């Protein structure tokens, strides 16, 4: 019986993780990559600027 309990622990954990994952993802809205790409473009522009000074 103790072996069955030890086998059920990972099963219950996996089911719980699946339920939590679906619950956590329920409010996620589909977003475009616009803001991330804009930020990356600003980063690239900043890195391509020549350094001035010493």
NUKE-536250 format. One record per residue: residue number from 0; chain; z, x, y of N, C-alpha, C in turn. Coordinates in nm, 3 decimals. Each point is the difference from the previous one (the first is absolute). Layout:
# NUKE-536250
   num   chaine        nz        nx        ny       caz       cax       cay        cz        cx        cy
   NUM        A         Z         X         Y         Z         X         Y         Z         X         Y
...
//
This chain:
# NUKE-536250
   num   chaine        nz        nx        ny       caz       cax       cay        cz        cx        cy
     0        A     0.000     0.082    -0.119     0.000    -0.082     0.119     0.000     0.087     0.126
     1        A     0.069     0.113    -0.006     0.005     0.090     0.115    -0.139     0.058     0.029
     2        A    -0.077     0.024    -0.106    -0.135     0.052     0.019    -0.086    -0.103     0.073
     3        A     0.016    -0.125    -0.034    -0.076    -0.106     0.066     0.036    -0.007     0.149
     4        A     0.126     0.019     0.032     0.042    -0.001     0.140    -0.065     0.116     0.076
     5        A    -0.006     0.118    -0.063    -0.061     0.114     0.065    -0.150    -0.017     0.017
     6        A    -0.063    -0.075    -0.088    -0.143    -0.026     0.014    -0.027    -0.108     0.104
     7        A     0.094    -0.090     0.017    -0.019    -0.107     0.097     0.018     0.047     0.144
     8        A     0.079     0.105     0.020     0.025     0.049     0.137    -0.131     0.041     0.069
     9        A    -0.086     0.083    -0.061    -0.126     0.033     0.067    -0.093    -0.120     0.015
    10        A     0.004    -0.092    -0.096    -0.083    -0.119     0.010     0.042    -0.086     0.119
    11        A     0.128    -0.021     0.014     0.052    -0.079     0.113    -0.029     0.073     0.131
    12        A     0.013     0.131     0.000    -0.030     0.077     0.122    -0.147    -0.011     0.037
    13        A    -0.089     0.004    -0.098    -0.143    -0.011     0.027    -0.036    -0.138     0.053
    14        A     0.057    -0.102    -0.060    -0.025    -0.137     0.049     0.055    -0.016     0.141
    15        A     0.120     0.053     0.022     0.058    -0.008     0.135    -0.083     0.074     0.102
    16        A    -0.052     0.117    -0.037    -0.085     0.077     0.093    -0.129    -0.074     0.029
    17        A    -0.057    -0.064    -0.101    -0.122    -0.078     0.022     0.024    -0.118     0.092
    18        A     0.111    -0.069    -0.021     0.033    -0.114     0.088     0.026     0.047     0.142
    19        A     0.074     0.109     0.015     0.029     0.051     0.134    -0.129     0.046     0.068
    20        A    -0.088     0.065    -0.074    -0.126     0.046     0.058    -0.086    -0.115     0.047
    21        A    -0.007    -0.105    -0.078    -0.080    -0.116     0.044     0.066    -0.068     0.118
    22        A     0.133    -0.005     0.003     0.068    -0.062     0.114    -0.016     0.085     0.126
    23        A     0.011     0.132    -0.013    -0.012     0.088     0.115    -0.142    -0.001     0.057
    24        A    -0.097    -0.026    -0.083    -0.140     0.004     0.043    -0.048    -0.136     0.050
    25        A     0.082    -0.102    -0.007    -0.045    -0.135     0.035    -0.031    -0.016     0.148
    26        A     0.067     0.075     0.086    -0.021    -0.016     0.143    -0.097     0.102     0.058
    27        A    -0.052     0.086    -0.086    -0.092     0.102     0.050    -0.131    -0.066     0.039
    28        A    -0.039     0.022     0.122    -0.125    -0.056     0.049    -0.110     0.105    -0.011
    29        A    -0.118    -0.048    -0.017    -0.113     0.091    -0.009    -0.026     0.055     0.140
    30        A     0.002     0.131     0.007    -0.024     0.066     0.129    -0.121     0.089    -0.013
    31        A    -0.068     0.012     0.109    -0.111     0.094    -0.001     0.056     0.141     0.024
    32        A    -0.084     0.097    -0.014     0.042     0.137     0.021    -0.015     0.042     0.146
    33        A    -0.024    -0.094     0.087    -0.023     0.031     0.141     0.106     0.085     0.065
    34        A     0.127    -0.044     0.001     0.103     0.079     0.068     0.017     0.139    -0.060
    35        A    -0.008     0.011    -0.132     0.016     0.130    -0.063    -0.116     0.092     0.034
    36        A    -0.120    -0.054    -0.001    -0.116     0.083     0.032     0.000     0.041     0.147
    37        A     0.047    -0.089     0.087     0.010     0.036     0.142     0.099     0.115     0.019
    38        A     0.113    -0.008    -0.068     0.099     0.107     0.010    -0.053     0.131    -0.054
    39        A    -0.075    -0.006    -0.109    -0.058     0.121    -0.058    -0.104     0.059     0.094
    40        A    -0.078    -0.085     0.065    -0.100     0.050     0.095     0.069     0.071     0.118
    41        A     0.111    -0.057     0.048     0.073     0.067     0.109     0.057     0.133    -0.047
    42        A     0.049     0.005    -0.122     0.053     0.125    -0.055    -0.110     0.105    -0.011
    43        A    -0.116    -0.040    -0.049    -0.111     0.094    -0.014    -0.043     0.053     0.135
    44        A    -0.008    -0.089     0.100    -0.039     0.043     0.134     0.101     0.100     0.055
    45        A     0.127    -0.024    -0.023     0.104     0.092     0.048    -0.010     0.135    -0.070
    46        A    -0.034     0.001    -0.127    -0.011     0.126    -0.073    -0.125     0.077     0.037
    47        A    -0.104    -0.068     0.044    -0.124     0.068     0.035     0.000     0.056     0.142
    48        A     0.099    -0.039     0.081     0.008     0.052     0.136     0.032     0.148    -0.005
    49        A    -0.067     0.079     0.084     0.033     0.142     0.002     0.138     0.024     0.059
    50        A     0.068     0.098    -0.056     0.133     0.033     0.051    -0.012     0.074     0.132
    51        A     0.086    -0.031     0.092     0.003     0.073     0.127     0.135     0.069     0.011
    52        A    -0.001     0.110     0.067     0.127     0.071     0.019     0.013     0.118    -0.094
    53        A     0.121     0.052    -0.004     0.026     0.122    -0.062     0.025     0.015    -0.139
//
